[in-house]
Each structure stands twice: as structure tokens, then as C-alpha cells.
Amino acid sequence: MRRHPRRGTVGVISLVAAGAVATVALVASRAGAPDLAAYVPLPGLLALVAAVLAGVGAGLTLARPRRDDRAALRVLSWWWVLAGVVLIVVSMWSATAVLLFLSDTAPDASKRVEMRMDAVKTGLTVGAGAVGLVALLLGVRRQWLGERTQAYQEYDAGERRVTELYTKAADQLGHDKAAVRLAGLYALERVAQDNPEHRQTVVDVICAYLRMPPAPAAPGEAEPADREETIDPQELQVRATAQVILRNHLRWSASEPVRPATFWPDIDVDLTGAWLVKLGFVDCRMRRAGFGGARFDGFARFDRAVFGGVAVFGGAVFSGRAAWGEANYKAGFEGAVFKDESVFRQAVFALRADFRGVTFEREAFFNRAVFRDRALFRGTTFEGTVLFGDAMFEDEAVFRQATFAGGTSFGETVFTTAPAFWEATVREAPAGRRSWPAGWREAARDDGSGTAHLVREASENQEKRENPDDSRPGDDGPGTAHLVLEDSEILEDSEDPEGREDSRPGEPAAARTGDGGRGADRIRTDGQDAGHVRSAGS
């Protein structure tokens, strides 16, 4: 309820003023005060003003607080009736006074009497017209109330129907038969599509279903490492359908200038701790996204997705059996946009992590994340602070052509192979602190451009001989830095059908050591072409 603390004060003041005006009217009547105009006595006018003030004061003092909810009905206050009575009296009095004044101008006495009688009749007629006008206004309000009541009845009927459908569909999700659960999902989808105000609720229900642990094919059996093989196949179909429903209504491709009719805007997705199989959220747009502690089996595709709010992937596990040569099996965020804070703290990427072309507009946290396969950050833009502290890269880490605009930390980061920062750009960030992996440091260029690049002191002379202008492809003006490996080794950046980067033009490709390149790769510095081993892409 909304209360007006000043209403009572104004009402009391109006009542006091009414008493004062009534007293003045009584004194003026006793003293024989002259009329203000013909047939307009001062005491009568003061008495009318006192009556109006008394009505207003009583109305403000005794009025009940009004509700602010949508269904609240504004009851007609009784002092509106008083205002109507005042209107009737004033109109009748005014008309009679004017006509009586005109009747006094008649030269004949009998004519004046006749005109006075007509003036009284006319005044009463005007009063009756004022009564009719007030009655007409009350009739209009009564009609408006009737239409309003009908509209609310229709609204309540629609809400009851939606509630019944929603409740029935939610009950179906708990049914033992998979076919009934599928029917419940499609019923919820229809409810959300036809009723935009219920879309977030429906999405919450579907997400809650995906967060629940799936029933195994053999009840009581311990959960194995590969959960997909022991889950009821029908349950897998139900969960896959739930994922598809979310994907279909969150997808809006950048190539579509007009928003699709099936797109649900401003949706929060909470799949914290959920088990997701072959999740495909390509081109999806969502507000807040909660995937903390989720397990992604098979692959997880968020390519070109847009996260409008905070995106949490902390503690998520990207696992699955990746078929050789099949690029779909990866944690794919290629071209995605994170408009708010993004958290990948303690996430485990058992599959290839593809962050190529991703834009992090605010802070990005990869603390203690584990990359067991290749980690591709080629062309990634970090507009805010990015933290890779205590992260572990068990395979190649490619940051080629990446852009760092804020604070950057690679403190205590573990690299099994040498990371690649070729052609990466570092913008000036006065308030941001930066720490780079071992072997890289920023160095200002001496060409007056105000740019900087990462070099090793021992190799500066060699780099100047190879690049007399002390620049590399990708320099784009003042305020940027270029990342260069501090040693003189030549690194490979090859891209094969499995997602490997192309080798650097003009530089020989590296060869993989016999142990598969995990933990035993070495970098030759003796200048021999035949001895180069695999490392991260240049």
C-alpha cells in the first residue's frame, strides 16, 4: 500500500480553514455586509467556500490508503460527490443571479415580477441540467468499470489456463515414461512462446530439469567414468530435447538483421552443475549464464554466442572422446562476445579449447584452469583484466595476434611447451599491471612510434638485423606493443584439419618428438634446421 503522510496534515488544515471561513460568514451575516454583486451575498459565498473546504478536509483526513498493485480499484471517494453537489449549487445559483439582475432592468413592475419568476425557473432548470451532467459522468464511470472488470476477468481466465498448462507440463517432467516427459517439454515451450511474461520461468524449469542427475539404465549402479554409455537412452533423448529447446529460442545469428519470432530476449540460463551432452549453443544470446561446475560431454559449442551479463564457467569440465580429425569435438567459443565479467576459474578443458576471435569486454578469469589439449587464443581481444595465474597448459598455447588492453597476469602459469605470442598486441594500460610468461617482456621501440614489443636482451641485435625497422607485421601505430619470443628459436604455428595453425611464412616447420610432445619437447638453439621440435604456434 502507498500512504501519503502529508494527506492528513492538509486535511486538518482544510478543516481549520473551513471553520474560520464559516465564522467570518456568520459575522458578516450578523453585521449586514453588502453584496459583492447583485444577488451574490458575501455571507452566502463564504458559507459555500466553508462547505467546500470542510468536504475536502474530511475527505483527505478520512481517505484510506490506496493500493499500488495492478488489480487495485480506485473507489470513488465521497468528496467527489460533494464536488458534484457544489457544481450543481453554483451553476443554479449563478444562472438565477444573472437572470434576476437582468429582470431588475425591466421598466414595468409586472414585467419584472414575471422575469423574476422565469429566472427562478431557469435557475432550477440549469440545476437539473447540472444534475444530469453529474449523472452522465457517473454512468460513464460505471461503464468503464464494467469494461475493466470484464478485461480483468478475461485476464484471470487466461492466467488460470496458462497456470494449468504450466502445472500439468511440470508434472509431466517428473513422469516415469520418457514420452510423457517429452510432451511436458513441448507443452512448456508452447506456453513460453505464447506468453512472453512466462518465458524466464519456463527456462528456469527446463534448466532445473537438466541440473538434476540423470537416471542410470541400471538403478543402483555406481556412476562410471563414461556416463553416456550407462544412462537410459530414452533419458538421453529427453535431455537432448531440452537442450535443443533452449538453443532454438536463444539463437539469433548476426547474419539475421531482424530478430527471429522464436527468439526469447533477456533470458538468464542457470545450468550450474548440469550434465550436458553435445551442447550446441552456436549463435545464442543470453543475459546471465551460469555453467559453473557443469560437465560437458562430447563437445560444447558456444561459437559466436553473446553473453550480455556475467558468464560463469568456473569449475566446469569439458570432457569427451574426441575422434581424430573431427573438429566438432572441442570446447568452442570462437567469435563469442563476453560483455560482462567471465569466469573460467578452475575449469578443466580435456578437449581442445578454441577461443579464437573471442572478445572479453571486461574481466576474464582463467585462474587455475587446466588445458589438457591445445588452447587457441588466436585473435582474442582482452579489453579488461585477464588472469591466467596458476593455470596449466599441458599442450600448445597459442596467443598469436591476441590483443591485451588491460591488466594481464601469467604469474605461476605452467606451460609444457613454449607459448606463442607472435603478432600479439599490447595496448597502453596505465592502471593495469602486466606479468608475462618466462621468456617474454615488453620493450619500447626506438623508432619514435611509442609502441613496444616483447624481446630478450640477448636477441635484440639479431632481431634488429632481421628487422632493420624494428617492426613486425601487425604494427598498427602508437600505443600498442608487439609480443616477440625472447630467445632466437623458430616456432611453428601449423593448422591442420584438427585445428592446428598454419606455420609462420618464411620459417621452417617444427618436428614432433617421439613422445607425443607432452612434457618432453625441447627447443634447439644451435641454429640447426633438422633439430627443431614442436612447440606452440608462432
Helices and strands as residue ranges (DSSP letters): H 5-31, H 42-62, H 78-103, H 109-173, H 178-194, G 196-198, H 199-211, G 227-229, H 233-250, E 269-270, E 275-280, E 285-286, E 289-290, E 295-301, E 306-307, E 311-312, E 317-319, E 330-332, E 337-338, E 342-343, E 348-349, E 352-354, E 359-360, E 364-365, E 370-371, E 375-376, E 381-382, E 386-387, E 392-393, E 397-398, E 403-404, E 408-409, E 414-415, E 425-426, E 434-435, E 442-444, E 452-454, G 457-459, H 460-466, E 481-482
